[in-house]
Amino acid sequence: MTKQTSRREMLRLLAATGAMVAGCSSEDDALRDPSNDQPQNADVESSGEDASFTPAQDASSEANDAGPTTPTLDVPFYGVNIHPDYFRPNAQLVSLLQMLRVKHVRVDVYSEATANTIVGFAPALAAAGIQLVACITPGLHHGEDEQANYQSAYDLTKTIVTKLAPHVSIYECGNELDRDAYTYTGTPGALTGTYSNAVWPSWRGLLRGMIDAIKELQPTAKVGVDFCCSDFDAAQWMWDGSQPDGSTGHPKVRWDVSMLHWYRIYGDFDDAPNPFGGPNVNLVKEYVERFGCPVMFTEWGQIPEATGDELRNQIVDMMTKFVADRAHGLVSIFYYQLSLDEQRFGLIDGTWANLTPAGEVFVDFVEKNPVS
């Protein structure tokens, strides 16, 4: 999530609407031409063609069988989320991250100003061996068409990447757009009921605009798209160029890294209910088998109200399973978030000096389970 979004509010909404039960717990001018949004031009992809691994090569599901090779990406495993409005001295920020034993940081960026803020602390993090993932979060204009969303996302991303390219090599495109109030109808199950077919092209345009801008300005960068809960159906439709109404032949969205958001309130990510029935799935295996890309959990956390042994057990259980799933293509995890907020998410308390109970558990686990 971004700083402006209430994480607890979203989690509770998912539970209340039943989404948890069904889906969670169980720049080339041609690319930016409006005509490219028509089905007959679907061979043009927003893609990660410069990735060091090989994703699926065509738009069909059966083509995603890339064989037994587990995709990898040389990045630090343990990470944490921060925000550009922390406004802490660089030395203090580095010290806090070192206290947590993390070498990977995800930060949201949504304007030229926030990009400038990141440029201000990025060199200090790099000097300490800490890598950045930038989550670009343009607004979804649900009342505008695919091309309008493409252009707005492209323009914003171009501004951001121009600033961040010297400091960032991995970008996350959007934040929980699969659960945007206008995208997700809250009726899991049927293709036409789960997502708004009218808004889908706007979402797709937003993703394509971000990816194309990144690949134009920084061709070697890796791009990721995030999905919440068990929304791998939405991921598949984006990848294949299909829509919730079952239509096909639309522009395809391709990425280099599958980025997932999973909180303990959803259940177990390695035993996640399939929203369309069938056996439960391990999300890491599911995404790797479908898309052939490495996986990151760019947001994860325990139930906010958990305390004592319950809090410890939830964090240790999730982190133990994360470490085990490195064998299946999981390359990095980012706890949400660094500083304690009013929703009780955070590893550092309000003094900006001490670990929270969750922070103590997190650091203890990292120290006992080093990952090279």
N, C-alpha and C positions, 0 to 999 in steps of 0.2 A: 504494500500500500504506500501511498505518499503521505506526507505529513498532514495534509489537509483532510484526509479521510479517517473516519473513526473505525479502527480495526474491530473493536469489541462490538460496535453497532452492526457491522457487516456480518460478523460471526453469528451474532444472535439472530439476525434476520434470516440467515441461511437455515438455522435450526428451526426457527418458527415457521418458515414457509414450506418445510419438508424437503428442501433441496439437499439437506444433509443425508437424508435417508436414501434418496435416489441417486445422488451424484457425488456425495462427499464422504459421509461415513458409509455409509451405505446406507551522372545525370546525363543522360542521353535523351534528346528531345523526344524521340519516339516513345520512350518509356513514360513520358509525362503528357503524351497526347491523349485527350479525352477519348478518342476512338479506341484506345488500347483497353478501355474498360468493357468493351463488347466481347461476347463469347468467341467470335471468330478470331480474335487476336490473343487467345488464351495461351498460345505457345510462348509468349513473352512472360518471363517469370521475374518476381522480386526474389532474388536468391542469394545464397552464400557461396558462390562458385569458387571463391578463393580459399575455402576452408581446407585445412590440412588433412581432413578425413573425407570420406566419400559418402554423402547422403544418398537417398533414393534417387534414381535417375529419371523416372517418369512419373506421371500423375496418378497412376493406378495404385490401389492398395497392394496388389500382389507384387508390384515392383519394389516394395519396401523391404523385401527379403534380401538383405545385404550379406547374408551368411553369418557365421558364428563370431566374426571379429567384433570385439568390444571397442566402441569408440572411446578415444581419450582426448584430453586437452591438458596441457602442462600449466596448471594453475594451482594456487594454494587451496587446500581443502576447507579449512575452517575460516569462516567469515562472519561479518556482522553488518547490519544496516545502519547508516547514518543519514542525516539530513543537512542540506546546505545552510539552514538557519540556526545551527548550533552556535555559531560565532564564538568558538573557543580558540584560544591561542594555539598556534600550530604545535608547539612543544607539548602542550597539555593533551591535545587530541592524539598525538603520537604516543604519549605516555599511557593514555587510557587503552588504546588498542594493543599496546605491548603488554599491559596488565592482563588483558583478556587472552593473550597468546594467539591473536589472529593476524593473518597476513593478507586477507582479502576483504575488501569493503565495497558494499553497494550503496550508491548515493543517487537520489532522485534529482533530476534537472529538468526544468520546464520553461526556462527563459534565458536570455543572454545574461541577465544579472546573476542568476544562479550558476550559470556556467563560469562566469567571472569569479564567483566565490570559490568554486571548486579549483579553478586555476591557482587561486591563492594558497590553497593548502596541499595540492597534489604533489609538488616537489618535495615537501617535507615528508609525506608518506612514502614516496618513492625512495628517498634517501634511507628510510628505515626498512626497506624491503617489502612495503605494503602495496599491493596492487588494487586498482580501482575498476569497478564495473559501474557504468553510468546508465541509469534507468531514465529514458526520455519519456516524458509524460505530457504529450499534447492533449488538448481537449477534443473529445469526440463530438462533432457537430452532427447530431442525429437527424436534424432537419435538412441537411445538405447532402448532395449526392457523392458518389465515390470519388469523382475527379476533384471536387472541391476539398474533400477531406485529404486526398492525396497531396494536393498542392499546399495546403496549410501545414501538414506534417512535414512535407519535403522542405519547405522554407524554414521552419523552426529548426529542424534537425540539421540543416546545412549551417545555420548560424552556430548551433551548439557544437557540432563536430569540428568546425573551423577553430573553435577555442580549445576543445578537449583532445584533439588528435595527438598532440605530443605526450599526453598523460594517460590516455585510455585506449585499450585495445579490444575491449568487449563492451557491447551495448545491449541493453534490454529495451525492446521496442514496445512502449506502452506499459500500463500497469493495471492488471485485472480487468481488461476490457471485455473479457468473456462474461464478467459479472456486472457490467455496466447496467444501470437501471433500464436503459432503453434497448440494450442488446439482448439481455437475458430475461425471459418472460416469467421465470420461476415455475414453469410447468415441465419438469423433466419427463423424458420418455419419447414421444413422437417427434420426428424431425421438425414438423411445422409448429410444435408446441413449445419446444425448448428455447428457441431463439427467434427473434424478430427477423423475418425474411426481408422486411423493408429497410431495417437498419443495418443488416449484414454487409451490404456493399460499402456503407460509410465506414464501418470498422475495417473492412478489407483495404479500402483506400488509405486509411490512416497508417496501417501497417506497411503497405507497399511504399508509401511516401517516405517513411522513416528509413526503411531498408535500402531503398534506392539512393537516398541522399548519403547514407553512410558508405555504401559500396562505391559511390562515385568519388567521394572525397578521401576515403581511407580504405582502399580496396582490400588490404590485408586484415582489416578488423573483423572480428566475429560478431554476428548479430544473433540475438535471441528473441523469442516471443514467449510470454508467460501465459499459463493457464492455471486456473484454480481447481481444487477438488479433483473430481474424476472427469474433467471436461476434455478428455482426449478425443471425443467425437467431434467437437468444434475444431480442435487442432487438425484432425484428419480432413475435414471439409475445406479448411483454409489451404492446407497443403495440396489437396487434389483439385482445387478450383471448383468446388461445388457449393451449394447453398442449402439452408434449412428446408426449402421446399422440394429438395431432391434434384433440382436442375444442376447441370454440369456444364463444362466448357467455359467457365469464368476465369479471370486471371488467377494464377496460382501464387501462393505466398510460401516462400522457402526460407528457412533459417539454418544457422549453424549449430545452435545450442537450444535444446528444449528447456525452458525455464518454468519451474513449478512453484506454486504457493500451497503450503499445507500446514494447517494448525491442528493440534491434538484434538480439538473439539470435533474435527471431521472424522476421527477414528485413526486407523492404522494405514499409513500410505503403502505399506507392503502387502496389505490385504484389503484393498479398496473395492467397494461395491461397484459393479458395472452398471451404469445408468440405463443400459438397454437389456439388463438381465444377463444370465450366464454366470460363470464362476467369477469370484473376486479376482482382482489382479494386483500384481506388484507394479506400481506406477512407473518406476524406473525401467523395469523390463519392458513394460507396455510401450513406453515412448521410444525406447531404443529399437525395439522390434519394428515399430511402425515407421520411424523416420531415420534411423541409422545415425542419429546425432547424440553426442554426449548430453548429459542431463545435469542441471543445477537446481537445487532448491533455493531460490533467491529470497524467499521468505518462509520462515517456519517458527513455531513457538508452542509453548504449553498452554493449557487453559489458564486464563489470567487469574482466576480466583484460587488456583491451586497453591497450597502452602505446605510446609513441612515435608514429610515423607512423600506425600502425593506429588508435590512439585518436583522433588528429586527424582522420583520414579518415572515421571513423564518425560523429563529432559533426558535422563540417562537411557531410557528405552528408545526414544527417537534417535538419539545420537549413536547408540549402538547399532541400530538398524541402518542408519546412514553409512556408517563405516563399512558394514557388511556389504552394502550395495555398491561400493566402489568397484567390486568385481563385476558388476553388471553395467557400468558406464556412468555412474554418478561421480562427478568430478569436483563439486564444491557445494557448500551449504552456508547460508547466511541467516543467522538468528535475527529475529525482529524484536528489539532493536538495541542500539547502544545505551541510550539514556532512558531512565524510568519516566513514564508519562502517567497521566491520570487514569489510564486503562490498565496499569500495572505491567505493561510490557517494558522491559529494560534490564540490562546487565549492570549498569552503573546507577547509583542512587542520585537523588536531587542535589547532593553536595558536589557532584562531579569529581568525587575523590574515592568513593568506596564501592565495593561490589554489593549488589543486591543479593538476596538468597539465590535467585536464579543465576546470577553471575558467579557465585561461589560454586554452584554445581557445574556450570559450564566450564569454568577454568579447571576445576578438579578433573573433569572428564578429559579435557584436551591434554592436560599434563600426563595423565595415565594412558592416553591413547594417541601418541604422536603419529602423524601421518606425513610421510615424506612427499 
